[in-house]
């Protein structure tokens, strides 16, 4: 995964953003193994959905979750899969295709803002 350190991306409140398998990170942000694994999971999700469909589904799911209780960003199925498995550094070795689907139905409710 290519890493680009920049002050422009990601948006305020986030440390990193994965766009098309390229990780944009603010200067000075420590990239832990867990954070890198989280972003690698997103890259796998993007690839299996041919990138454009990933972003479309991500945005639509975010819109649907906005009026729901909890944090819309943390309730997105793609984020839930990545957060649930970021500590398992071997997750991608056995991850089934479209594994994020099992996180769609039952939204997780988070009351804290994301630290990313």
C-alpha positions in Angstrom: 0.0 0.0 0.0 1.4 3.4 -1.0 1.4 6.0 1.8 1.4 9.7 1.1 1.9 12.1 4.0 -0.1 15.3 3.5 -1.7 18.2 5.3 -4.6 18.4 2.9 -6.1 14.9 3.2 -7.7 13.4 5.2 -10.5 15.6 6.4 -10.6 17.3 9.8 -11.0 14.8 12.6 -9.4 11.9 10.8 -5.8 10.7 10.8 -5.9 8.7 7.5 -8.0 8.0 4.5 -7.7 5.2 2.0 -8.5 6.3 -1.6 -8.1 3.7 -4.3 -5.6 1.7 -2.2 -3.5 4.8 -1.5 -3.3 5.8 2.2 -3.2 9.6 2.8 -2.0 10.4 6.3 -1.4 13.6 8.2 2.2 14.4 9.0 3.2 13.0 12.4 0.5 10.3 12.6 1.9 7.0 13.9 0.8 4.1 11.6 0.4 1.2 14.0 0.1 -2.4 12.8 -3.6 -2.2 13.7 -4.2 1.0 11.7 -2.4 -0.4 8.7 -4.4 -3.6 8.9 -7.6 -1.6 9.1 -6.7 0.2 5.9 -5.6 -3.0 4.2 -9.1 -4.4 4.9 -10.5 -1.4 3.2 -8.3 -1.9 0.2 -9.6 -5.5 0.0 -13.2 -4.3 0.2 -12.5 -1.7 -2.5 -10.9 -4.2 -4.9 -13.6 -6.8 -4.6 -16.2 -4.1 -5.4 -14.1 -2.6 -8.3 -13.5 0.6 -6.3 -16.3 2.7 -7.8 -19.1 0.4 -6.4 -17.3 0.5 -3.0 -17.5 4.3 -2.8 -21.1 4.3 -4.0 -22.2 1.7 -1.4 -20.2 3.4 1.3 -21.8 6.8 0.6 -25.3 5.4 0.3 -25.0 3.4 3.5 -23.7 6.5 5.3 -26.7 8.5 4.1 -29.1 5.7 5.3 -27.4 5.6 8.7 -27.2 9.4 9.3 -30.7 9.6 10.8 -30.2 6.5 12.9 -29.1 6.4 16.5 -25.3 6.4 17.0 -22.4 7.4 14.9 -23.2 7.0 11.2 -19.5 6.6 10.2 -18.8 3.8 12.7 -22.1 2.1 11.8 -21.1 1.6 8.1 -20.7 -2.1 7.4 -17.3 -1.6 5.8 -16.0 0.3 8.9 -17.5 -2.3 11.2 -15.7 -5.1 9.5 -12.4 -3.2 9.5 -12.7 -2.1 13.2 -13.8 -5.6 14.3 -10.8 -7.3 12.6 -8.0 -4.7 12.7 -6.2 -6.4 15.6 -6.2 -9.7 13.8 -3.1 -9.2 11.6 -3.8 -12.5 9.8 -7.5 -11.7 9.0 -6.9 -11.0 5.3 -5.3 -14.4 4.9 -8.7 -16.1 5.5 -11.2 -13.3 4.8 -14.0 -14.5 2.6 -15.1 -12.3 -0.3 -17.7 -9.7 0.7 -17.2 -10.4 4.4 -18.6 -6.9 5.1 -22.1 -8.1 4.2 -22.5 -9.8 7.6 -22.2 -6.3 9.3 -25.0 -4.7 7.2 -28.1 -5.8 9.1 -27.3 -5.3 12.7 -26.0 -1.8 13.2 -23.5 -1.2 16.0 -24.2 1.8 18.1 -21.3 4.0 19.1 -21.6 7.0 21.4 -18.0 8.2 21.1 -16.7 10.0 18.2 -14.1 8.1 16.2 -10.5 8.8 17.0 -9.5 8.4 13.4 
